Amino acid sequence: MHPYTYSRPRSVHDALADGAADAAFLAGGTTLVDLMKLGVMAPAEVVDITRLPLRGITFDRSGLHIGALETMSDVASHRIVRESYPMVAKALELSASGQLRNMASIGGNLLRRTRCGYFRDISTPCNKREPGSGCSALTGINRIHAIFGTSEACVATNPSDLAVALVALSSDVHLASAQGSRTLPLEVLYALPGTTPHVENVLRPGELITGVTIPRSPWAANSLYLKIRDRQSYEFALASAAVALELDGRTIRHARIAVGGVGTKPWRLPSIERALMGRRATPETFEAAVRDAADGARPLTHNAFKPALLRHTLFRALTTLAAGR
């Protein structure tokens, strides 16, 4: 492993003071340490933030507030999360293994690096790891790769299940740096690869995620996260759907949809939401609405199955949710 300096501050102020532009923040370490061992990441400075006061789960009139250092396991098992935001609890439960969920933090999960095998293999070209070196996945094995938001420079998927659920629910992410604090819609945190796939988000140098807020809404409690993968545990999504419906009897008053495993970032589908609103919650309505779900997709050699898989995943999620299961 590449040599680095290590610090363990007790306050956010001290952490941000220590957080130089080339430093990495260490929380659960389930991604960072892994990538440092592989030689994918080699920060000159590691700032251990596990002693910072960034924990707590509170619920008030504006919504649910989650500290960035809360573990995935604790959030998934929290009573309010399970009752009022079931898609969030399910997205967390379907992520990684139990051991990893006990260690991994919410803030760290939102910044997970891609599971593209070429990104993690330092013997192969990868624009995300080494800008300008090329994208091995374009002509290589690309079965798990993205069909939305890709470019000639990168086709890697965003791996976070949690981010898909939080984007569907219009969550905000809270950030802090030595220059001050700011809040962004989580949806705009992530950057498309374009010609700069190594720039994965809009975080400024030394900026730290301090928490997220999921707003109160009439549809969040009637929500579901469905994940399709090659095996039932410890596997990343081939396609996933985060779906929330506000129903007036059998009429859909409001719909929120985001999908994962198919995009270079968590992918909202506002056109499908519009196609559902005001319609009856029937299989026929859902089948018609998801027909265009893969419009604009750019399949690769080995993932041409993903547009159909995405439509089936969405249809199943909608029919399951409408049936009250």
BAZAVO-67353 format. One line per 5 residues: number of its first residue (from 1); their letters; for each residue x, y, z of C-alpha. Coordinates in nm, 2 decimals. Last residue first. Layout:
! residues N
NUM	A	X:Y:Z  ...
***
This chain:
! residues 325
325	RGAAL	-4.74:-0.65:-0.08  -5.00:-0.38:-0.12  -5.11:-0.49:-0.47  -5.01:-0.15:-0.60  -4.66:-0.20:-0.47
320	TTLAR	-4.63:-0.54:-0.64  -4.77:-0.42:-0.97  -4.53:-0.12:-0.97  -4.22:-0.32:-0.88  -4.30:-0.59:-1.13
315	FLTHR	-4.36:-0.34:-1.41  -4.04:-0.16:-1.32  -3.83:-0.48:-1.32  -3.98:-0.60:-1.65  -3.91:-0.27:-1.82
310	LLAPK	-3.55:-0.27:-1.69  -3.49:-0.63:-1.80  -3.61:-0.54:-2.15  -3.37:-0.25:-2.17  -3.09:-0.46:-2.00
305	FANHT	-3.07:-0.75:-2.23  -2.84:-0.57:-2.47  -2.58:-0.59:-2.20  -2.30:-0.79:-2.37  -2.23:-0.58:-2.68
300	LPRAG	-2.34:-0.25:-2.54  -2.68:-0.10:-2.49  -2.74:0.28:-2.55  -3.07:0.37:-2.38  -3.26:0.67:-2.50
295	DAADR	-3.60:0.52:-2.45  -3.57:0.24:-2.19  -3.88:0.32:-1.99  -4.09:0.36:-2.30  -4.31:0.06:-2.25
290	VAAEF	-4.31:0.12:-1.87  -4.63:0.33:-1.88  -4.83:0.09:-2.10  -4.76:-0.21:-1.88  -4.83:-0.01:-1.57
285	TEPTA	-5.17:0.11:-1.69  -5.27:-0.24:-1.80  -5.15:-0.39:-1.47  -5.39:-0.15:-1.29  -5.34:0.16:-1.07
280	RRGML	-5.59:0.38:-1.25  -5.44:0.69:-1.42  -5.41:1.04:-1.29  -5.03:1.02:-1.27  -4.88:0.71:-1.44
275	AREIS	-4.75:0.86:-1.77  -4.61:1.16:-1.57  -4.40:0.92:-1.35  -4.28:0.74:-1.66  -4.16:1.06:-1.82
270	PLRWP	-3.99:1.16:-1.49  -3.76:0.85:-1.50  -3.48:0.93:-1.26  -3.15:0.75:-1.30  -2.90:0.71:-1.02
265	KTGVG	-2.57:0.78:-1.20  -2.38:0.60:-1.48  -2.71:0.43:-1.54  -2.85:0.08:-1.57  -2.78:-0.08:-1.23
260	GVAIR	-3.03:0.16:-1.07  -3.37:0.31:-1.14  -3.57:0.60:-1.01  -3.94:0.65:-0.99  -4.18:0.88:-0.80
255	AHRIT	-4.55:0.87:-0.87  -4.84:1.10:-0.77  -5.22:1.09:-0.76  -5.25:0.74:-0.89  -5.61:0.64:-0.88
250	RGDLE	-5.71:0.31:-0.71  -5.84:0.48:-0.40  -5.65:0.80:-0.40  -5.30:0.65:-0.43  -4.96:0.81:-0.37
245	LAVAA	-4.70:0.58:-0.54  -4.33:0.53:-0.47  -4.10:0.32:-0.68  -3.72:0.25:-0.65  -3.63:0.01:-0.93
240	SALAF	-3.33:-0.20:-0.98  -3.14:-0.35:-1.27  -2.83:-0.57:-1.30  -2.78:-0.48:-0.94  -2.47:-0.56:-0.74
235	EYSQR	-2.43:-0.89:-0.55  -2.39:-0.97:-0.18  -2.69:-1.19:-0.17  -2.96:-1.33:-0.39  -2.75:-1.41:-0.70
230	DRIKL	-2.74:-1.27:-1.05  -2.92:-0.95:-0.96  -3.26:-0.78:-0.98  -3.33:-0.53:-0.71  -3.68:-0.40:-0.61
225	YLSNA	-3.72:-0.11:-0.38  -4.07:-0.02:-0.26  -4.28:0.27:-0.16  -4.61:0.36:0.00  -4.47:0.54:0.31
220	AWPSR	-4.28:0.78:0.07  -4.60:0.88:-0.11  -4.76:1.15:0.11  -4.42:1.32:0.15  -4.19:1.42:0.43
215	PITVG	-3.85:1.51:0.30  -3.54:1.28:0.32  -3.25:1.48:0.46  -2.89:1.37:0.43  -2.58:1.41:0.64
210	TILEG	-2.23:1.56:0.69  -2.09:1.48:0.34  -1.73:1.64:0.34  -1.56:1.88:0.11  -1.18:1.88:0.09
205	PRLVN	-1.18:1.96:-0.28  -1.53:2.05:-0.40  -1.79:1.78:-0.43  -1.97:1.80:-0.77  -1.95:1.43:-0.84
200	EVHPT	-1.77:1.16:-1.04  -1.49:1.36:-1.19  -1.27:1.07:-1.32  -1.52:1.03:-1.60  -1.41:1.36:-1.76
195	TGPLA	-1.51:1.34:-2.13  -1.88:1.29:-2.05  -1.89:1.08:-1.72  -2.22:1.22:-1.59  -2.18:1.39:-1.25
190	YLVEL	-2.35:1.30:-0.93  -2.45:1.55:-0.66  -2.73:1.68:-0.88  -2.98:1.41:-0.77  -2.88:1.45:-0.41
185	PLTRS	-3.05:1.79:-0.41  -2.78:2.01:-0.26  -2.71:2.17:0.08  -2.42:2.40:0.16  -2.17:2.46:0.45
180	GQASA	-1.87:2.68:0.48  -1.53:2.76:0.32  -1.34:2.49:0.53  -1.59:2.24:0.38  -1.93:2.11:0.47
175	LHVDS	-2.20:1.92:0.28  -2.56:1.83:0.33  -2.74:1.60:0.09  -3.10:1.65:0.00  -3.36:1.38:-0.08
170	SLAVL	-3.60:1.39:-0.37  -3.76:1.06:-0.28  -3.65:0.88:-0.60  -3.30:1.02:-0.55  -3.29:0.87:-0.20
165	AVALD	-3.39:0.53:-0.33  -3.14:0.53:-0.61  -2.86:0.66:-0.38  -2.93:0.37:-0.14  -2.87:0.11:-0.41
160	SPNTA	-2.52:0.25:-0.47  -2.32:0.10:-0.76  -2.31:0.39:-1.02  -2.25:0.21:-1.35  -1.94:0.23:-1.56
155	VCAES	-1.97:0.32:-1.93  -1.68:0.56:-1.97  -1.49:0.77:-2.23  -1.71:0.71:-2.53  -2.00:0.83:-2.31
150	TGFIA	-2.27:0.67:-2.10  -2.57:0.84:-1.93  -2.80:0.54:-1.97  -2.71:0.19:-2.08  -2.46:0.12:-1.80
145	HIRNI	-2.24:-0.18:-1.75  -2.30:-0.53:-1.60  -2.25:-0.72:-1.92  -1.96:-0.51:-2.05  -1.68:-0.76:-2.11
140	GTLAS	-1.44:-0.57:-2.33  -1.49:-0.33:-2.62  -1.63:-0.03:-2.43  -1.52:-0.19:-2.10  -1.15:-0.11:-2.16
135	CGSGP	-1.21:0.26:-2.16  -0.90:0.46:-2.25  -0.59:0.60:-2.08  -0.69:0.96:-2.10  -0.77:1.00:-1.73
130	ERKNC	-0.63:0.72:-1.52  -0.89:0.57:-1.28  -1.20:0.69:-1.45  -1.03:0.67:-1.79  -0.95:0.30:-1.74
125	PTSID	-0.67:0.11:-1.92  -0.60:-0.24:-1.77  -0.32:-0.35:-1.53  -0.48:-0.15:-1.25  -0.77:-0.38:-1.23
120	RFYGC	-1.04:-0.21:-1.01  -1.16:0.03:-1.29  -1.15:-0.26:-1.54  -1.38:-0.47:-1.31  -1.64:-0.20:-1.30
115	RTRRL	-1.76:-0.20:-0.94  -1.80:0.18:-0.94  -1.68:0.39:-0.65  -1.91:0.44:-0.35  -1.98:0.80:-0.27
110	LNGGI	-2.33:0.76:-0.14  -2.22:0.46:0.06  -1.96:0.66:0.23  -2.21:0.91:0.36  -2.44:0.64:0.49
105	SAMNR	-2.15:0.46:0.66  -2.03:0.11:0.61  -1.94:-0.10:0.91  -2.25:-0.30:1.01  -2.36:-0.30:0.64
100	LQGSA	-2.03:-0.47:0.55  -2.09:-0.75:0.80  -2.44:-0.80:0.68  -2.33:-0.83:0.32  -2.36:-0.58:0.04
95	SLELA	-2.68:-0.39:-0.03  -3.02:-0.55:-0.03  -3.09:-0.44:0.33  -3.00:-0.09:0.24  -3.24:-0.07:-0.05
90	KAVMP	-3.51:-0.23:0.16  -3.48:0.03:0.44  -3.49:0.31:0.19  -3.79:0.17:0.01  -3.97:0.14:0.34
85	YSERV	-3.96:0.51:0.41  -4.23:0.58:0.67  -4.25:0.26:0.87  -3.91:0.10:0.81  -3.73:0.44:0.83
80	IRHSA	-3.92:0.54:1.14  -3.84:0.21:1.32  -3.47:0.22:1.25  -3.35:-0.12:1.12  -3.22:0.00:0.78
75	VDSMT	-3.06:0.31:0.94  -2.87:0.10:1.20  -2.75:-0.15:0.94  -2.63:0.12:0.69  -2.42:0.28:0.96
70	ELAGI	-2.48:0.63:1.08  -2.17:0.84:1.00  -2.34:1.08:0.76  -2.61:1.17:1.01  -2.96:1.10:0.90
65	HLGSR	-3.25:1.36:0.90  -3.60:1.24:0.82  -3.86:1.50:0.71  -3.95:1.87:0.74  -4.19:1.83:1.02
60	DFTIG	-3.95:1.63:1.23  -3.77:1.29:1.24  -3.42:1.24:1.38  -3.15:0.98:1.31  -2.82:1.05:1.48
55	RLPLR	-2.45:1.05:1.39  -2.21:1.31:1.26  -2.03:1.41:1.58  -1.69:1.33:1.44  -1.50:1.03:1.60
50	TIDVV	-1.51:0.81:1.28  -1.37:1.09:1.06  -1.03:0.93:0.99  -0.84:1.17:0.76  -0.62:0.99:0.52
45	EAPAM	-0.34:1.19:0.35  -0.13:1.12:0.04  -0.42:0.93:-0.11  -0.34:0.63:-0.32  -0.65:0.49:-0.48
40	VGLKM	-0.66:0.21:-0.74  -0.36:0.03:-0.58  -0.56:-0.28:-0.50  -0.50:-0.23:-0.12  -0.60:0.14:-0.15
35	LDVLT	-0.92:0.03:-0.33  -1.02:-0.20:-0.05  -0.93:0.06:0.22  -1.15:0.32:0.05  -1.45:0.09:-0.02
30	TGGAL	-1.53:-0.07:0.32  -1.35:0.20:0.51  -1.63:0.26:0.75  -1.53:0.62:0.78  -1.21:0.74:0.61
25	FAADA	-1.19:1.08:0.44  -0.93:1.10:0.16  -0.68:1.38:0.13  -0.56:1.54:-0.20  -0.73:1.87:-0.15
20	AGDAL	-0.63:1.90:0.22  -0.87:1.77:0.48  -0.68:1.85:0.80  -0.87:2.18:0.84  -1.19:2.00:0.74
15	ADHVS	-1.13:1.74:1.00  -1.05:2.00:1.27  -1.37:2.19:1.20  -1.57:1.87:1.19  -1.44:1.79:1.54
10	RPRSY	-1.26:1.50:1.70  -0.97:1.46:1.45  -0.81:1.12:1.36  -0.51:1.18:1.14  -0.31:0.96:0.91
5	TYPHM	-0.02:1.03:0.67  0.02:0.81:0.36  0.26:0.55:0.22  0.12:0.35:-0.08  0.00:0.00:0.00
***
